Amino acid sequence: MNVIEILEAWNASIRQKSEYPLAHFFYDDCKIEYFGRVQIQSKDEHLKWCREIPRRNA
């Protein structure tokens, strides 16, 4: 996997409030762990988070 592609997909998913194109980078049983926080998200939880976080005005 190319990290640039993953970061661009993550950014696009947040901007578009869509789970695509990020969803295809994650296995169905993947877990996302946050450094410095006691929080682990499933694929579905993370994609939901991407759709729901407020957009920042740039």
PQR file with spaces between the fields and no chain letter, atoms N, CA, C, O and H, PARSE charges and radii, in Angstrom:
ATOM       1  N    MET     1       0.840   -1.192    0.000 -0.4000 1.5000
ATOM       2  CA   MET     1       0.000    0.000    0.000 -0.0000 2.0000
ATOM       3  C    MET     1       0.879    1.248    0.000  0.5500 1.7000
ATOM       4  O    MET     1       1.942    1.280    0.620 -0.5500 1.4000
ATOM       5  N    ASN     2       0.429    2.232   -0.682 -0.4000 1.5000
ATOM       6  CA   ASN     2       1.112    3.512   -0.762 -0.0000 2.0000
ATOM       7  C    ASN     2       0.483    4.460    0.261  0.5500 1.7000
ATOM       8  O    ASN     2      -0.714    4.739    0.194 -0.5500 1.4000
ATOM       9  H    ASN     2      -0.435    2.206   -1.186  0.4000 1.0000
ATOM      10  N    VAL     3       1.272    4.946    1.191 -0.4000 1.5000
ATOM      11  CA   VAL     3       0.747    5.798    2.256 -0.0000 2.0000
ATOM      12  C    VAL     3       0.120    7.081    1.709  0.5500 1.7000
ATOM      13  O    VAL     3      -0.854    7.574    2.277 -0.5500 1.4000
ATOM      14  H    VAL     3       2.245    4.719    1.245  0.4000 1.0000
ATOM      15  N    ILE     4       0.646    7.619    0.642 -0.4000 1.5000
ATOM      16  CA   ILE     4       0.080    8.836    0.035 -0.0000 2.0000
ATOM      17  C    ILE     4      -1.340    8.559   -0.460  0.5500 1.7000
ATOM      18  O    ILE     4      -2.237    9.378   -0.263 -0.5500 1.4000
ATOM      19  H    ILE     4       1.437    7.218    0.180  0.4000 1.0000
ATOM      20  N    GLU     5      -1.545    7.407   -1.102 -0.4000 1.5000
ATOM      21  CA   GLU     5      -2.885    7.048   -1.586 -0.0000 2.0000
ATOM      22  C    GLU     5      -3.874    6.912   -0.432  0.5500 1.7000
ATOM      23  O    GLU     5      -5.020    7.351   -0.528 -0.5500 1.4000
ATOM      24  H    GLU     5      -0.816    6.741   -1.262  0.4000 1.0000
ATOM      25  N    ILE     6      -3.416    6.297    0.663 -0.4000 1.5000
ATOM      26  CA   ILE     6      -4.295    6.110    1.822 -0.0000 2.0000
ATOM      27  C    ILE     6      -4.667    7.458    2.432  0.5500 1.7000
ATOM      28  O    ILE     6      -5.835    7.695    2.739 -0.5500 1.4000
ATOM      29  H    ILE     6      -2.485    5.940    0.741  0.4000 1.0000
ATOM      30  N    LEU     7      -3.691    8.337    2.610 -0.4000 1.5000
ATOM      31  CA   LEU     7      -3.969    9.654    3.186 -0.0000 2.0000
ATOM      32  C    LEU     7      -4.872   10.489    2.284  0.5500 1.7000
ATOM      33  O    LEU     7      -5.741   11.210    2.776 -0.5500 1.4000
ATOM      34  H    LEU     7      -2.742    8.144    2.361  0.4000 1.0000
ATOM      35  N    GLU     8      -4.677   10.398    0.981 -0.4000 1.5000
ATOM      36  CA   GLU     8      -5.547   11.123    0.047 -0.0000 2.0000
ATOM      37  C    GLU     8      -6.976   10.566    0.102  0.5500 1.7000
ATOM      38  O    GLU     8      -7.941   11.327    0.044 -0.5500 1.4000
ATOM      39  H    GLU     8      -3.971    9.813    0.582  0.4000 1.0000
ATOM      40  N    ALA     9      -7.108    9.257    0.213 -0.4000 1.5000
ATOM      41  CA   ALA     9      -8.439    8.637    0.312 -0.0000 2.0000
ATOM      42  C    ALA     9      -9.106    9.042    1.616  0.5500 1.7000
ATOM      43  O    ALA     9     -10.300    9.343    1.631 -0.5500 1.4000
ATOM      44  H    ALA     9      -6.324    8.639    0.260  0.4000 1.0000
ATOM      45  N    TRP    10      -8.357    9.056    2.708 -0.4000 1.5000
ATOM      46  CA   TRP    10      -8.895    9.457    4.012 -0.0000 2.0000
ATOM      47  C    TRP    10      -9.371   10.908    3.948  0.5500 1.7000
ATOM      48  O    TRP    10     -10.467   11.226    4.410 -0.5500 1.4000
ATOM      49  H    TRP    10      -7.387    8.812    2.696  0.4000 1.0000
ATOM      50  N    ASN    11      -8.551   11.777    3.380 -0.4000 1.5000
ATOM      51  CA   ASN    11      -8.917   13.191    3.230 -0.0000 2.0000
ATOM      52  C    ASN    11     -10.172   13.348    2.361  0.5500 1.7000
ATOM      53  O    ASN    11     -11.062   14.128    2.699 -0.5500 1.4000
ATOM      54  H    ASN    11      -7.661   11.519    3.005  0.4000 1.0000
ATOM      55  N    ALA    12     -10.244   12.623    1.265 -0.4000 1.5000
ATOM      56  CA   ALA    12     -11.411   12.700    0.374 -0.0000 2.0000
ATOM      57  C    ALA    12     -12.662   12.202    1.081  0.5500 1.7000
ATOM      58  O    ALA    12     -13.730   12.794    0.923 -0.5500 1.4000
ATOM      59  H    ALA    12      -9.521   11.990    0.990  0.4000 1.0000
ATOM      60  N    SER    13     -12.555   11.131    1.856 -0.4000 1.5000
ATOM      61  CA   SER    13     -13.710   10.600    2.576 -0.0000 2.0000
ATOM      62  C    SER    13     -14.253   11.614    3.568  0.5500 1.7000
ATOM      63  O    SER    13     -15.467   11.769    3.698 -0.5500 1.4000
ATOM      64  H    SER    13     -11.687   10.651    1.985  0.4000 1.0000
ATOM      65  N    ILE    14     -13.359   12.306    4.270 -0.4000 1.5000
ATOM      66  CA   ILE    14     -13.789   13.315    5.233 -0.0000 2.0000
ATOM      67  C    ILE    14     -14.400   14.517    4.524  0.5500 1.7000
ATOM      68  O    ILE    14     -15.458   15.002    4.925 -0.5500 1.4000
ATOM      69  H    ILE    14     -12.373   12.180    4.164  0.4000 1.0000
ATOM      70  N    ARG    15     -13.747   14.999    3.477 -0.4000 1.5000
ATOM      71  CA   ARG    15     -14.260   16.173    2.750 -0.0000 2.0000
ATOM      72  C    ARG    15     -15.621   15.895    2.111  0.5500 1.7000
ATOM      73  O    ARG    15     -16.506   16.751    2.122 -0.5500 1.4000
ATOM      74  H    ARG    15     -12.887   14.605    3.150  0.4000 1.0000
ATOM      75  N    GLN    16     -15.780   14.699    1.558 -0.4000 1.5000
ATOM      76  CA   GLN    16     -17.016   14.345    0.860 -0.0000 2.0000
ATOM      77  C    GLN    16     -18.070   13.763    1.798  0.5500 1.7000
ATOM      78  O    GLN    16     -19.205   13.514    1.393 -0.5500 1.4000
ATOM      79  H    GLN    16     -15.061   14.004    1.549  0.4000 1.0000
ATOM      80  N    LYS    17     -17.678   13.546    3.067 -0.4000 1.5000
ATOM      81  CA   LYS    17     -18.562   12.907    4.049 -0.0000 2.0000
ATOM      82  C    LYS    17     -19.095   11.583    3.498  0.5500 1.7000
ATOM      83  O    LYS    17     -20.295   11.310    3.514 -0.5500 1.4000
ATOM      84  H    LYS    17     -16.756   13.749    3.396  0.4000 1.0000
ATOM      85  N    SER    18     -18.163   10.784    3.016 -0.4000 1.5000
ATOM      86  CA   SER    18     -18.479    9.495    2.399 -0.0000 2.0000
ATOM      87  C    SER    18     -17.445    8.468    2.844  0.5500 1.7000
ATOM      88  O    SER    18     -16.294    8.819    3.102 -0.5500 1.4000
ATOM      89  H    SER    18     -17.188   11.006    3.003  0.4000 1.0000
ATOM      90  N    GLU    19     -17.842    7.218    2.935 -0.4000 1.5000
ATOM      91  CA   GLU    19     -16.874    6.190    3.300 -0.0000 2.0000
ATOM      92  C    GLU    19     -15.973    5.804    2.129  0.5500 1.7000
ATOM      93  O    GLU    19     -14.973    5.108    2.305 -0.5500 1.4000
ATOM      94  H    GLU    19     -18.777    6.933    2.726  0.4000 1.0000
ATOM      95  N    TYR    20     -16.332    6.255    0.956 -0.4000 1.5000
ATOM      96  CA   TYR    20     -15.522    5.961   -0.235 -0.0000 2.0000
ATOM      97  C    TYR    20     -14.679    7.176   -0.543  0.5500 1.7000
ATOM      98  O    TYR    20     -15.195    8.285   -0.404 -0.5500 1.4000
ATOM      99  H    TYR    20     -17.145    6.820    0.812  0.4000 1.0000
ATOM     100  N    PRO    21     -13.470    7.070   -0.935 -0.5600 1.5000
ATOM     101  CA   PRO    21     -12.741    5.876   -1.360  0.2800 2.0000
ATOM     102  C    PRO    21     -11.972    5.157   -0.253  0.5500 1.7000
ATOM     103  O    PRO    21     -11.273    4.183   -0.534 -0.5500 1.4000
ATOM     104  N    LEU    22     -12.080    5.603    0.980 -0.4000 1.5000
ATOM     105  CA   LEU    22     -11.279    5.021    2.064 -0.0000 2.0000
ATOM     106  C    LEU    22     -11.628    3.573    2.372  0.5500 1.7000
ATOM     107  O    LEU    22     -10.735    2.793    2.700 -0.5500 1.4000
ATOM     108  H    LEU    22     -12.648    6.394    1.209  0.4000 1.0000
ATOM     109  N    ALA    23     -12.882    3.192    2.281 -0.4000 1.5000
ATOM     110  CA   ALA    23     -13.351    1.879    2.728 -0.0000 2.0000
ATOM     111  C    ALA    23     -12.577    0.708    2.123  0.5500 1.7000
ATOM     112  O    ALA    23     -12.343   -0.292    2.803 -0.5500 1.4000
ATOM     113  H    ALA    23     -13.608    3.826    2.015  0.4000 1.0000
ATOM     114  N    HIS    24     -12.184    0.817    0.871 -0.4000 1.5000
ATOM     115  CA   HIS    24     -11.530   -0.347    0.257 -0.0000 2.0000
ATOM     116  C    HIS    24     -10.100   -0.576    0.747  0.5500 1.7000
ATOM     117  O    HIS    24      -9.505   -1.605    0.429 -0.5500 1.4000
ATOM     118  H    HIS    24     -12.374    1.628    0.318  0.4000 1.0000
ATOM     119  N    PHE    25      -9.539    0.357    1.511 -0.4000 1.5000
ATOM     120  CA   PHE    25      -8.201    0.173    2.066 -0.0000 2.0000
ATOM     121  C    PHE    25      -8.210   -0.669    3.347  0.5500 1.7000
ATOM     122  O    PHE    25      -7.164   -1.178    3.749 -0.5500 1.4000
ATOM     123  H    PHE    25     -10.022    1.194    1.769  0.4000 1.0000
ATOM     124  N    PHE    26      -9.357   -0.822    3.987 -0.4000 1.5000
ATOM     125  CA   PHE    26      -9.452   -1.529    5.268 -0.0000 2.0000
ATOM     126  C    PHE    26     -10.056   -2.910    5.087  0.5500 1.7000
ATOM     127  O    PHE    26     -11.024   -3.085    4.347 -0.5500 1.4000
ATOM     128  H    PHE    26     -10.206   -0.408    3.660  0.4000 1.0000
ATOM     129  N    TYR    27      -9.469   -3.901    5.777 -0.4000 1.5000
ATOM     130  CA   TYR    27     -10.100   -5.211    5.873 -0.0000 2.0000
ATOM     131  C    TYR    27     -11.333   -5.071    6.748  0.5500 1.7000
ATOM     132  O    TYR    27     -11.399   -4.171    7.586 -0.5500 1.4000
ATOM     133  H    TYR    27      -8.682   -3.759    6.378  0.4000 1.0000
ATOM     134  N    ASP    28     -12.305   -5.945    6.564 -0.4000 1.5000
ATOM     135  CA   ASP    28     -13.541   -5.865    7.348 -0.0000 2.0000
ATOM     136  C    ASP    28     -13.297   -5.983    8.854  0.5500 1.7000
ATOM     137  O    ASP    28     -14.021   -5.381    9.647 -0.5500 1.4000
ATOM     138  H    ASP    28     -12.251   -6.676    5.884  0.4000 1.0000
ATOM     139  N    ASP    29     -12.291   -6.750    9.249 -0.4000 1.5000
ATOM     140  CA   ASP    29     -12.041   -6.961   10.677 -0.0000 2.0000
ATOM     141  C    ASP    29     -10.912   -6.082   11.232  0.5500 1.7000
ATOM     142  O    ASP    29     -10.384   -6.363   12.307 -0.5500 1.4000
ATOM     143  H    ASP    29     -11.703   -7.239    8.604  0.4000 1.0000
ATOM     144  N    CYS    30     -10.542   -5.025   10.509 -0.4000 1.5000
ATOM     145  CA   CYS    30      -9.446   -4.175   10.984 -0.0000 2.0000
ATOM     146  C    CYS    30      -9.859   -3.383   12.217  0.5500 1.7000
ATOM     147  O    CYS    30     -11.043   -3.139   12.451 -0.5500 1.4000
ATOM     148  H    CYS    30     -10.971   -4.796    9.636  0.4000 1.0000
ATOM     149  N    LYS    31      -8.873   -2.992   12.991 -0.4000 1.5000
ATOM     150  CA   LYS    31      -9.069   -2.145   14.165 -0.0000 2.0000
ATOM     151  C    LYS    31      -8.149   -0.946   14.032  0.5500 1.7000
ATOM     152  O    LYS    31      -6.992   -1.084   13.634 -0.5500 1.4000
ATOM     153  H    LYS    31      -7.911   -3.189   12.801  0.4000 1.0000
ATOM     154  N    ILE    32      -8.659    0.221   14.362 -0.4000 1.5000
ATOM     155  CA   ILE    32      -7.880    1.454   14.290 -0.0000 2.0000
ATOM     156  C    ILE    32      -7.655    1.933   15.716  0.5500 1.7000
ATOM     157  O    ILE    32      -8.600    2.221   16.449 -0.5500 1.4000
ATOM     158  H    ILE    32      -9.599    0.333   14.684  0.4000 1.0000
ATOM     159  N    GLU    33      -6.376    2.012   16.097 -0.4000 1.5000
ATOM     160  CA   GLU    33      -6.007    2.413   17.445 -0.0000 2.0000
ATOM     161  C    GLU    33      -5.373    3.799   17.380  0.5500 1.7000
ATOM     162  O    GLU    33      -4.541    4.074   16.515 -0.5500 1.4000
ATOM     163  H    GLU    33      -5.607    1.778   15.501  0.4000 1.0000
ATOM     164  N    TYR    34      -5.771    4.650   18.289 -0.4000 1.5000
ATOM     165  CA   TYR    34      -5.274    6.023   18.327 -0.0000 2.0000
ATOM     166  C    TYR    34      -4.136    6.133   19.325  0.5500 1.7000
ATOM     167  O    TYR    34      -4.274    5.721   20.477 -0.5500 1.4000
ATOM     168  H    TYR    34      -6.447    4.426   18.991  0.4000 1.0000
ATOM     169  N    PHE    35      -3.017    6.685   18.893 -0.4000 1.5000
ATOM     170  CA   PHE    35      -1.885    6.913   19.782 -0.0000 2.0000
ATOM     171  C    PHE    35      -2.252    7.963   20.816  0.5500 1.7000
ATOM     172  O    PHE    35      -2.841    8.993   20.487 -0.5500 1.4000
ATOM     173  H    PHE    35      -2.904    7.020   17.957  0.4000 1.0000
ATOM     174  N    GLY    36      -1.904    7.701   22.054 -0.4000 1.5000
ATOM     175  CA   GLY    36      -2.155    8.662   23.114 -0.0000 2.0000
ATOM     176  C    GLY    36      -3.569    8.656   23.655  0.5500 1.7000
ATOM     177  O    GLY    36      -3.875    9.413   24.576 -0.5500 1.4000
ATOM     178  H    GLY    36      -1.425    6.865   22.322  0.4000 1.0000
ATOM     179  N    ARG    37      -4.435    7.826   23.110 -0.4000 1.5000
ATOM     180  CA   ARG    37      -5.814    7.726   23.596 -0.0000 2.0000
ATOM     181  C    ARG    37      -6.177    6.254   23.771  0.5500 1.7000
ATOM     182  O    ARG    37      -5.675    5.384   23.059 -0.5500 1.4000
ATOM     183  H    ARG    37      -4.186    7.211   22.362  0.4000 1.0000
ATOM     184  N    VAL    38      -7.035    6.003   24.707 -0.4000 1.5000
ATOM     185  CA   VAL    38      -7.514    4.638   24.901 -0.0000 2.0000
ATOM     186  C    VAL    38      -8.785    4.492   24.074  0.5500 1.7000
ATOM     187  O    VAL    38      -9.896    4.520   24.602 -0.5500 1.4000
ATOM     188  H    VAL    38      -7.442    6.710   25.286  0.4000 1.0000
ATOM     189  N    GLN    39      -8.598    4.337   22.785 -0.4000 1.5000
ATOM     190  CA   GLN    39      -9.735    4.215   21.883 -0.0000 2.0000
ATOM     191  C    GLN    39      -9.349    3.327   20.711  0.5500 1.7000
ATOM     192  O    GLN    39      -8.304    3.519   20.089 -0.5500 1.4000
ATOM     193  H    GLN    39      -7.695    4.315   22.356  0.4000 1.0000
ATOM     194  N    ILE    40     -10.189    2.371   20.422 -0.4000 1.5000
ATOM     195  CA   ILE    40     -10.006    1.503   19.268 -0.0000 2.0000
ATOM     196  C    ILE    40     -11.322    1.496   18.500  0.5500 1.7000
ATOM     197  O    ILE    40     -12.390    1.313   19.084 -0.5500 1.4000
ATOM     198  H    ILE    40     -11.038    2.216   20.928  0.4000 1.0000
ATOM     199  N    GLN    41     -11.238    1.698   17.187 -0.4000 1.5000
ATOM     200  CA   GLN    41     -12.442    1.705   16.346 -0.0000 2.0000
ATOM     201  C    GLN    41     -12.401    0.546   15.365  0.5500 1.7000
ATOM     202  O    GLN    41     -11.337    0.150   14.888 -0.5500 1.4000
ATOM     203  H    GLN    41     -10.371    1.847   16.712  0.4000 1.0000
ATOM     204  N    SER    42     -13.572    0.014   15.076 -0.4000 1.5000
ATOM     205  CA   SER    42     -13.702   -0.968   13.997 -0.0000 2.0000
ATOM     206  C    SER    42     -13.735   -0.204   12.673  0.5500 1.7000
ATOM     207  O    SER    42     -13.792    1.025   12.654 -0.5500 1.4000
ATOM     208  H    SER    42     -14.436    0.336   15.463  0.4000 1.0000
ATOM     209  N    LYS    43     -13.700   -0.942   11.584 -0.4000 1.5000
ATOM     210  CA   LYS    43     -13.797   -0.329   10.261 -0.0000 2.0000
ATOM     211  C    LYS    43     -15.079    0.497   10.151  0.5500 1.7000
ATOM     212  O    LYS    43     -15.043    1.656    9.738 -0.5500 1.4000
ATOM     213  H    LYS    43     -13.654   -1.941   11.600  0.4000 1.0000
ATOM     214  N    ASP    44     -16.215   -0.110   10.525 -0.4000 1.5000
ATOM     215  CA   ASP    44     -17.496    0.599   10.420 -0.0000 2.0000
ATOM     216  C    ASP    44     -17.536    1.845   11.292  0.5500 1.7000
ATOM     217  O    ASP    44     -18.050    2.881   10.871 -0.5500 1.4000
ATOM     218  H    ASP    44     -16.243   -1.051   10.861  0.4000 1.0000
ATOM     219  N    GLU    45     -16.994    1.753   12.515 -0.4000 1.5000
ATOM     220  CA   GLU    45     -16.978    2.914   13.411 -0.0000 2.0000
ATOM     221  C    GLU    45     -16.124    4.044   12.839  0.5500 1.7000
ATOM     222  O    GLU    45     -16.498    5.214   12.919 -0.5500 1.4000
ATOM     223  H    GLU    45     -16.577    0.911   12.858  0.4000 1.0000
ATOM     224  N    HIS    46     -14.977    3.688   12.263 -0.4000 1.5000
ATOM     225  CA   HIS    46     -14.097    4.720   11.714 -0.0000 2.0000
ATOM     226  C    HIS    46     -14.719    5.384   10.487  0.5500 1.7000
ATOM     227  O    HIS    46     -14.643    6.603   10.337 -0.5500 1.4000
ATOM     228  H    HIS    46     -14.673    2.737   12.198  0.4000 1.0000
ATOM     229  N    LEU    47     -15.325    4.601    9.625 -0.4000 1.5000
ATOM     230  CA   LEU    47     -15.954    5.179    8.438 -0.0000 2.0000
ATOM     231  C    LEU    47     -17.138    6.064    8.828  0.5500 1.7000
ATOM     232  O    LEU    47     -17.376    7.090    8.192 -0.5500 1.4000
ATOM     233  H    LEU    47     -15.387    3.611    9.748  0.4000 1.0000
ATOM     234  N    LYS    48     -17.871    5.681    9.854 -0.4000 1.5000
ATOM     235  CA   LYS    48     -18.950    6.524   10.365 -0.0000 2.0000
ATOM     236  C    LYS    48     -18.370    7.839   10.898  0.5500 1.7000
ATOM     237  O    LYS    48     -18.921    8.910   10.643 -0.5500 1.4000
ATOM     238  H    LYS    48     -17.677    4.847   10.371  0.4000 1.0000
ATOM     239  N    TRP    49     -17.275    7.757   11.626 -0.4000 1.5000
ATOM     240  CA   TRP    49     -16.604    8.951   12.145 -0.0000 2.0000
ATOM     241  C    TRP    49     -16.198    9.879   10.993  0.5500 1.7000
ATOM     242  O    TRP    49     -16.381   11.093   11.084 -0.5500 1.4000
ATOM     243  H    TRP    49     -16.828    6.887   11.833  0.4000 1.0000
ATOM     244  N    CYS    50     -15.654    9.319    9.921 -0.4000 1.5000
ATOM     245  CA   CYS    50     -15.244   10.128    8.762 -0.0000 2.0000
ATOM     246  C    CYS    50     -16.429   10.890    8.171  0.5500 1.7000
ATOM     247  O    CYS    50     -16.279   12.024    7.716 -0.5500 1.4000
ATOM     248  H    CYS    50     -15.505    8.332    9.847  0.4000 1.0000
ATOM     249  N    ARG    51     -17.600   10.268    8.180 -0.4000 1.5000
ATOM     250  CA   ARG    51     -18.793   10.913    7.618 -0.0000 2.0000
ATOM     251  C    ARG    51     -19.369   11.969    8.544  0.5500 1.7000
ATOM     252  O    ARG    51     -20.004   12.917    8.081 -0.5500 1.4000
ATOM     253  H    ARG    51     -17.722    9.347    8.549  0.4000 1.0000
ATOM     254  N    GLU    52     -19.154   11.817    9.858 -0.4000 1.5000
ATOM     255  CA   GLU    52     -19.837   12.674   10.816 -0.0000 2.0000
ATOM     256  C    GLU    52     -19.010   13.836   11.363  0.5500 1.7000
ATOM     257  O    GLU    52     -19.589   14.772   11.915 -0.5500 1.4000
ATOM     258  H    GLU    52     -18.638   11.047   10.234  0.4000 1.0000
ATOM     259  N    ILE    53     -17.686   13.818   11.235 -0.4000 1.5000
ATOM     260  CA   ILE    53     -16.914   14.908   11.827 -0.0000 2.0000
ATOM     261  C    ILE    53     -17.218   16.206   11.099  0.5500 1.7000
ATOM     262  O    ILE    53     -17.392   16.208    9.880 -0.5500 1.4000
ATOM     263  H    ILE    53     -17.215   13.058   10.787  0.4000 1.0000
ATOM     264  N    PRO    54     -17.285   17.304   11.831 -0.5600 1.5000
ATOM     265  CA   PRO    54     -17.578   18.589   11.183  0.2800 2.0000
ATOM     266  C    PRO    54     -16.426   19.021   10.270  0.5500 1.7000
ATOM     267  O    PRO    54     -15.255   18.776   10.562 -0.5500 1.4000
ATOM     268  N    ARG    55     -16.777   19.649    9.191 -0.4000 1.5000
ATOM     269  CA   ARG    55     -15.765   20.192    8.287 -0.0000 2.0000
ATOM     270  C    ARG    55     -15.202   21.462    8.890  0.5500 1.7000
ATOM     271  O    ARG    55     -15.903   22.234    9.543 -0.5500 1.4000
ATOM     272  H    ARG    55     -17.728   19.848    8.954  0.4000 1.0000
ATOM     273  N    ARG    56     -13.918   21.654    8.650 -0.4000 1.5000
ATOM     274  CA   ARG    56     -13.264   22.891    9.070 -0.0000 2.0000
ATOM     275  C    ARG    56     -13.203   23.825    7.880  0.5500 1.7000
ATOM     276  O    ARG    56     -12.877   23.400    6.772 -0.5500 1.4000
ATOM     277  H    ARG    56     -13.349   21.026    8.119  0.4000 1.0000
ATOM     278  N    ASN    57     -13.508   25.068    8.091 -0.4000 1.5000
ATOM     279  CA   ASN    57     -13.375   26.048    7.007 -0.0000 2.0000
ATOM     280  C    ASN    57     -11.918   26.382    6.810  0.5500 1.7000
ATOM     281  O    ASN    57     -11.214   26.735    7.756 -0.5500 1.4000
ATOM     282  H    ASN    57     -13.774   25.414    8.991  0.4000 1.0000
ATOM     283  N    ALA    58     -11.473   26.270    5.585 -0.4000 1.5000
ATOM     284  CA   ALA    58     -10.058   26.525    5.297 -0.0000 2.0000
ATOM     285  C    ALA    58      -9.877   27.904    4.703  0.5500 1.7000
ATOM     286  O    ALA    58      -8.753   28.301    4.394 -0.5500 1.4000
ATOM     287  H    ALA    58     -12.045   25.984    4.816  0.4000 1.0000
